[in-house]
């Protein structure tokens, strides 16, 4: 009879990476309300077709009160970033409004370079 116990360590090695948490739309140390707003915005107006997953990182602070999550474009072109931005850290949601907005590469690169110049 063949030893069966050797199969289980290999099975664990193969399946363990699939169980590890990864970055996804809305991931980060923020509330479920904020995560849901980011996910809803990601799938609004075909934004998800222009970008690719996984995102470049978790949701992070943008300035003193904002939030941002960056995404590569669908072709994963170097230096091209799309972003979802939210102006406030509060959990409040106003019905039928979009609190998370899309930012496209030209606008994002312009705003980012302008902010760097202002804060040097």
C-alpha positions as CSV (number, residue, x, y, z in Angstrom):
1,X,0.0,0.0,0.0
2,X,1.3,3.5,-0.9
3,X,1.6,6.1,1.8
4,X,-1.3,8.5,1.5
5,X,0.1,11.0,4.0
6,X,2.4,12.5,1.4
7,X,-0.5,13.6,-0.8
8,X,-1.8,16.1,1.7
9,X,1.3,18.3,2.0
10,X,1.3,18.7,-1.8
11,X,-2.4,19.5,-1.8
12,X,-1.8,22.2,0.8
13,X,1.1,23.7,-1.2
14,X,-1.1,23.9,-4.3
15,X,-4.2,25.3,-2.7
16,X,-2.7,27.7,-0.1
17,X,-2.1,30.6,-2.5
18,X,-5.7,30.6,-3.6
19,X,-6.8,31.1,0.0
20,X,-4.5,34.1,0.8
21,X,-6.3,37.5,0.9
22,X,-5.4,39.8,-2.0
23,X,-6.1,43.2,-3.3
24,X,-9.4,43.7,-4.8
25,X,-11.8,46.6,-5.6
26,X,-12.6,48.3,-2.3
27,X,-10.0,46.4,-0.3
28,X,-8.3,48.3,2.6
29,X,-8.8,49.2,6.2
30,X,-12.1,51.1,5.7
31,X,-15.7,50.4,6.5
32,X,-18.1,48.2,4.5
33,X,-20.0,51.2,3.4
34,X,-16.9,52.7,1.8
35,X,-15.9,49.4,0.3
36,X,-19.4,49.0,-1.2
37,X,-19.2,52.5,-2.7
38,X,-15.9,51.8,-4.4
39,X,-17.2,48.5,-5.8
40,X,-20.4,50.1,-7.1
41,X,-18.4,52.9,-8.7
42,X,-16.0,50.4,-10.3
43,X,-18.8,48.7,-12.2
44,X,-20.6,52.0,-13.1
45,X,-20.3,53.3,-16.7
46,X,-17.9,50.6,-18.0
47,X,-15.0,51.7,-15.8
48,X,-14.2,48.1,-15.2
49,X,-13.7,47.5,-19.0
50,X,-11.0,50.3,-19.1
51,X,-9.1,48.9,-16.2
52,X,-7.6,45.6,-15.1
53,X,-7.4,43.8,-11.8
54,X,-5.8,43.5,-9.4
55,X,-5.7,47.2,-8.4
56,X,-2.4,48.8,-7.8
57,X,-3.1,48.8,-4.1
58,X,-5.7,49.1,-1.4
59,X,-7.8,52.1,-0.8
60,X,-5.5,54.8,0.7
61,X,-5.8,58.3,2.0
62,X,-5.6,61.2,-0.5
63,X,-4.8,64.4,1.3
64,X,-6.4,65.1,4.6
65,X,-9.9,63.9,3.9
66,X,-10.0,62.0,0.6
67,X,-9.6,58.4,-0.4
68,X,-8.2,56.9,-3.6
69,X,-7.7,53.5,-5.2
70,X,-5.5,53.2,-8.3
71,X,-5.9,50.7,-11.2
72,X,-3.7,49.9,-14.3
73,X,-5.3,50.2,-17.7
74,X,-6.7,47.1,-19.5
75,X,-3.5,46.7,-21.4
76,X,-1.4,47.2,-18.3
77,X,0.6,50.0,-19.9
78,X,3.4,51.3,-17.8
79,X,2.7,54.7,-16.2
80,X,-1.0,54.7,-17.1
81,X,-3.3,54.9,-14.1
82,X,-7.0,55.1,-13.6
83,X,-8.3,55.9,-10.1
84,X,-11.5,55.9,-8.0
85,X,-11.6,58.9,-5.6
86,X,-13.8,59.8,-2.7
87,X,-13.8,63.3,-1.2
88,X,-14.6,62.3,2.4
89,X,-13.7,59.6,5.0
90,X,-17.1,59.6,6.6
91,X,-19.5,56.7,6.1
92,X,-22.4,58.8,5.2
93,X,-24.1,58.0,1.9
94,X,-26.6,60.2,0.2
95,X,-29.2,58.3,-1.7
96,X,-28.9,58.4,-5.5
97,X,-25.6,60.2,-5.6
98,X,-22.2,58.9,-6.6
99,X,-19.7,59.7,-3.8
100,X,-16.9,57.8,-5.5
101,X,-15.8,59.3,-8.9
102,X,-13.8,58.0,-11.8
103,X,-10.5,59.7,-12.7
104,X,-9.0,58.9,-16.1
105,X,-5.2,58.8,-16.9
106,X,-4.7,62.3,-18.4
107,X,-6.6,64.0,-15.5
108,X,-4.9,61.8,-12.9
109,X,-1.3,62.4,-14.2
110,X,-2.0,66.2,-14.5
111,X,-3.5,66.4,-11.0
112,X,-0.7,64.3,-9.5
113,X,2.1,66.4,-11.1
114,X,0.4,69.6,-10.0
115,X,0.1,68.4,-6.4
116,X,3.8,67.5,-6.3
117,X,4.8,71.0,-7.5
118,X,2.5,72.6,-5.0
119,X,3.9,70.6,-2.0
120,X,7.6,70.8,-2.8
